[in-house]
């Protein structure tokens, strides 16, 4: 995904259609005097609907579509004719899209399944025609209901990637390299502090045609929860993952310390992230011999299972995939 095409946040103005007015009408026919009321109902205003589309990975198609306005319902007519409904507007969105009220921040809905449809803004109801108001004591009602107005307001759409595994680590921890080795994903990799500027997804093939999805989340730095570096914009993608795979290079100055810095950033952003299952991969392990590896094991955090891997030599890669699969399905 090119960084200028990965859009995970848009703000749009939405207005559903107003309901059509009910009709005040009296039956008119040759040789029939004083025909009774026959005003029809107004049509419902158009809804604005979000629909899950598994083929989409970004909100880019909505970035420049700032105002979404659905059709109004048509007014009723004589002979009890109901007005036409306003046409609904259906917005396709990627799975993992959350809609929030822009003013209050309140979560309105969430799209997690392909084909799932949820009304974002309801169209106004059509008004009742005067035919509904006739009675023995009111045989000539001269009024009908107006349609109710549609719903209007600014909405924020946020995308949180749906993946089984989220890769968590500092910049240059080897996350993109691992993703390129175990999946068909081809993330852009460069030697600068934030080597990944956009999340990348990869489908990892496993035994017997099984697979799982891995998301490479841009590198976290200390203070990300306060907005430093790339900040919380990308931390929110981690909320979706079933497993968090922490990645720290074998040549890190203090693996245990760096692991707890990463953990603390996640805790400050959302304490519930600490409830997720965690694994630790020590990357670039091809530079270690057995003696060094044994020494390092004694210094690793004791609250997470660690696996030594090398994306270059494939050391530990199958073991890691096995452990991820077991953890996902445990």
HUCORPE-V94601 format. One record per residue. N is the residue number from 1. RES is the residue in one letter. SS is DSSP state (@ for helix, = for strand, . for the rest). PSI is psi in radians with two decimals (NA if undefined). BURIAL is 1 if it has 24 or more other ideal C-beta (glycine too) atoms within 12 Angstrom, else 0. Layout:
{{N	RES	SS	PSI	BURIAL} {N	RES	SS	PSI	BURIAL}}
This chain:
{{1	X	.	2.18	1} {2	X	.	2.49	0} {3	X	.	-0.46	0} {4	X	.	-0.14	0} {5	X	.	-0.19	0} {6	X	.	1.78	1} {7	X	.	2.06	1} {8	X	.	0.23	1} {9	X	=	2.13	1} {10	X	=	2.64	1} {11	X	=	2.12	1} {12	X	=	2.59	1} {13	X	=	2.19	0} {14	X	=	2.38	1} {15	X	=	2.01	1} {16	X	.	2.89	1} {17	X	.	2.57	1} {18	X	.	2.61	1} {19	X	.	2.54	1} {20	X	.	2.66	1} {21	X	.	2.55	1} {22	X	.	2.74	1} {23	X	.	2.42	1} {24	X	.	1.91	1} {25	X	.	2.58	1} {26	X	=	2.48	1} {27	X	.	2.28	0} {28	X	.	2.12	0} {29	X	=	2.50	0} {30	X	.	2.40	0} {31	X	.	0.06	0} {32	X	=	2.00	0} {33	X	.	2.52	0} {34	X	.	0.98	0} {35	X	.	2.61	0} {36	X	.	3.02	1} {37	X	=	2.36	1} {38	X	.	0.54	1} {39	X	.	2.28	1} {40	X	.	2.96	1} {41	X	.	2.69	1} {42	X	.	2.73	1} {43	X	.	2.68	1} {44	X	.	2.54	1} {45	X	.	2.74	1} {46	X	.	2.42	1} {47	X	.	2.79	1} {48	X	=	2.11	1} {49	X	=	2.40	1} {50	X	=	2.40	1} {51	X	=	2.27	1} {52	X	=	2.35	1} {53	X	.	1.91	1} {54	X	.	-0.18	0} {55	X	.	-0.15	0} {56	X	.	2.47	1} {57	X	.	0.03	1} {58	X	.	2.84	1} {59	X	.	0.32	1} {60	X	@	-0.68	1} {61	X	@	-0.23	0} {62	X	@	-0.04	1} {63	X	.	-0.70	0} {64	X	.	0.19	0} {65	X	.	1.36	0} {66	X	.	-0.50	0} {67	X	=	2.05	0} {68	X	=	2.00	1} {69	X	=	2.09	1} {70	X	.	2.82	1} {71	X	.	2.57	1} {72	X	.	2.70	1} {73	X	.	2.70	1} {74	X	.	2.52	1} {75	X	.	2.66	1} {76	X	.	3.00	1} {77	X	=	3.06	1} {78	X	.	3.00	1} {79	X	.	0.56	0} {80	X	.	0.57	1} {81	X	=	2.13	0} {82	X	.	2.38	1} {83	X	.	2.69	1} {84	X	.	2.58	1} {85	X	.	2.58	1} {86	X	.	2.53	1} {87	X	.	2.28	0} {88	X	.	2.62	1} {89	X	=	2.15	1} {90	X	=	2.09	0} {91	X	=	2.00	1} {92	X	=	2.34	1} {93	X	=	2.72	1} {94	X	.	2.72	1} {95	X	.	2.40	1} {96	X	.	0.14	1} {97	X	=	2.31	1} {98	X	=	2.32	1} {99	X	=	2.35	1} {100	X	=	2.62	1} {101	X	=	2.22	0} {102	X	.	-0.49	0} {103	X	.	-0.78	0} {104	X	.	-0.33	0} {105	X	.	0.03	0} {106	X	.	2.38	0} {107	X	=	2.22	0} {108	X	=	-0.74	1} {109	X	=	3.00	1} {110	X	=	2.37	1} {111	X	=	2.07	1} {112	X	.	-0.13	0} {113	X	.	2.55	0} {114	X	.	2.27	0} {115	X	.	-0.14	0} {116	X	.	2.30	0} {117	X	=	2.29	0} {118	X	=	2.35	1} {119	X	=	2.14	1} {120	X	=	-0.82	1} {121	X	=	2.12	1} {122	X	.	2.42	1} {123	X	.	2.64	1} {124	X	.	2.67	1} {125	X	.	2.52	1} {126	X	.	2.53	1} {127	X	.	2.68	1} {128	X	.	2.43	1} {129	X	.	2.96	1} {130	X	@	-0.23	1} {131	X	@	-0.53	1} {132	X	@	-0.30	1} {133	X	@	0.12	1} {134	X	.	2.54	1} {135	X	=	2.95	0} {136	X	.	-0.50	0} {137	X	.	-0.11	0} {138	X	=	1.36	0} {139	X	.	-0.21	0} {140	X	.	1.16	0} {141	X	.	2.25	1} {142	X	.	0.48	0} {143	X	.	2.78	0} {144	X	.	2.92	1} {145	X	.	2.47	1} {146	X	.	2.79	1} {147	X	.	2.71	1} {148	X	.	2.60	1} {149	X	.	2.70	0} {150	X	.	3.05	1} {151	X	.	2.53	1} {152	X	=	2.52	1} {153	X	=	2.91	1} {154	X	=	2.40	1} {155	X	=	2.45	1} {156	X	=	2.24	1} {157	X	=	2.19	1} {158	X	=	2.43	1} {159	X	=	2.21	1} {160	X	.	2.04	1} {161	X	.	2.41	1} {162	X	.	1.90	1} {163	X	.	2.72	1} {164	X	.	-0.62	1} {165	X	=	2.30	1} {166	X	=	2.24	1} {167	X	=	2.16	1} {168	X	=	2.21	1} {169	X	.	2.95	1} {170	X	.	2.85	1} {171	X	.	2.56	1} {172	X	.	0.46	1} {173	X	.	-0.14	1} {174	X	.	0.28	1} {175	X	@	-0.84	1} {176	X	@	-0.67	1} {177	X	@	-0.77	1} {178	X	@	-0.78	1} {179	X	@	-0.71	1} {180	X	@	-0.46	1} {181	X	@	-0.68	1} {182	X	@	-0.13	1} {183	X	.	-3.14	1} {184	X	.	0.02	0} {185	X	.	2.51	1} {186	X	.	1.25	0} {187	X	.	2.59	1} {188	X	.	2.23	1} {189	X	.	2.25	1} {190	X	.	2.80	0} {191	X	.	1.27	0} {192	X	.	2.90	0} {193	X	.	-0.86	0} {194	X	.	1.54	1} {195	X	.	-0.42	1} {196	X	.	2.05	1} {197	X	.	-0.26	1} {198	X	.	2.61	1} {199	X	.	2.47	1} {200	X	=	2.42	1} {201	X	=	2.45	1} {202	X	=	2.39	1} {203	X	=	2.10	0} {204	X	=	1.99	1} {205	X	=	2.46	0} {206	X	.	-3.02	1} {207	X	@	2.64	0} {208	X	@	0.76	0} {209	X	@	0.25	0} {210	X	.	2.86	0} {211	X	=	2.85	0} {212	X	=	2.81	1} {213	X	=	2.29	1} {214	X	=	2.36	1} {215	X	=	2.15	1} {216	X	=	1.88	1} {217	X	.	2.39	1} {218	X	.	2.59	1} {219	X	.	2.36	1} {220	X	.	2.45	1} {221	X	.	2.81	1} {222	X	.	2.23	0} {223	X	.	0.09	0} {224	X	@	-0.62	1} {225	X	@	-0.39	1} {226	X	@	0.09	0} {227	X	.	0.06	0} {228	X	.	2.72	0} {229	X	.	-2.29	1} {230	X	.	-0.26	1} {231	X	.	-2.77	0} {232	X	@	-0.22	1} {233	X	@	-0.66	1} {234	X	@	-0.41	1} {235	X	@	-0.55	1} {236	X	@	-0.43	1} {237	X	@	-0.48	1} {238	X	@	-0.41	1} {239	X	.	-0.49	1} {240	X	.	-0.39	1} {241	X	.	2.54	1} {242	X	.	-0.69	1} {243	X	=	2.49	1} {244	X	=	2.05	1} {245	X	=	1.82	1} {246	X	=	2.37	1} {247	X	=	2.15	1} {248	X	=	2.38	1} {249	X	=	2.63	1} {250	X	.	-0.41	1} {251	X	.	0.25	0} {252	X	.	2.57	1} {253	X	.	-0.62	0} {254	X	.	1.64	0} {255	X	@	-0.77	1} {256	X	@	-0.79	1} {257	X	@	-0.79	0} {258	X	@	-0.62	1} {259	X	@	-0.79	1} {260	X	@	-0.45	1} {261	X	@	-0.81	1} {262	X	@	-0.78	1} {263	X	@	-0.69	1} {264	X	@	-0.65	0} {265	X	@	-0.74	1} {266	X	@	-0.70	1} {267	X	@	-0.74	0} {268	X	@	-0.59	0} {269	X	@	-0.82	1} {270	X	.	1.84	0} {271	X	@	-0.45	0} {272	X	@	-0.35	0} {273	X	@	-0.46	1} {274	X	@	-0.23	0} {275	X	@	-0.22	0} {276	X	.	2.70	1} {277	X	=	2.50	1} {278	X	=	2.52	1} {279	X	=	2.72	1} {280	X	=	2.18	1} {281	X	=	2.19	1} {282	X	=	1.87	1} {283	X	=	2.96	1} {284	X	.	0.59	1} {285	X	@	-0.08	1} {286	X	@	-0.26	0} {287	X	@	-0.01	0} {288	X	.	2.51	1} {289	X	.	3.06	0} {290	X	@	-0.69	0} {291	X	@	-0.80	0} {292	X	@	-0.69	0} {293	X	@	-0.73	1} {294	X	@	-0.75	0} {295	X	@	-0.73	0} {296	X	@	-0.61	1} {297	X	@	-0.61	0} {298	X	.	-0.34	0} {299	X	.	-0.02	0} {300	X	.	2.78	1} {301	X	.	2.47	1} {302	X	.	0.04	0} {303	X	.	0.26	0} {304	X	.	2.48	1} {305	X	=	2.31	1} {306	X	=	2.51	1} {307	X	=	2.30	1} {308	X	=	2.19	1} {309	X	.	2.82	1} {310	X	.	2.07	1} {311	X	.	-0.42	1} {312	X	.	-0.82	0} {313	X	.	-0.06	0} {314	X	.	0.13	0} {315	X	.	2.24	1} {316	X	.	-0.01	1} {317	X	@	-0.80	1} {318	X	@	-0.70	0} {319	X	@	-0.72	0} {320	X	@	-0.80	1} {321	X	@	-0.72	1} {322	X	@	-0.79	0} {323	X	@	-0.71	1} {324	X	@	-0.80	1} {325	X	@	-0.77	1} {326	X	@	-0.71	0} {327	X	@	-0.73	1} {328	X	@	-0.70	1} {329	X	.	0.24	0} {330	X	.	NA	0}}
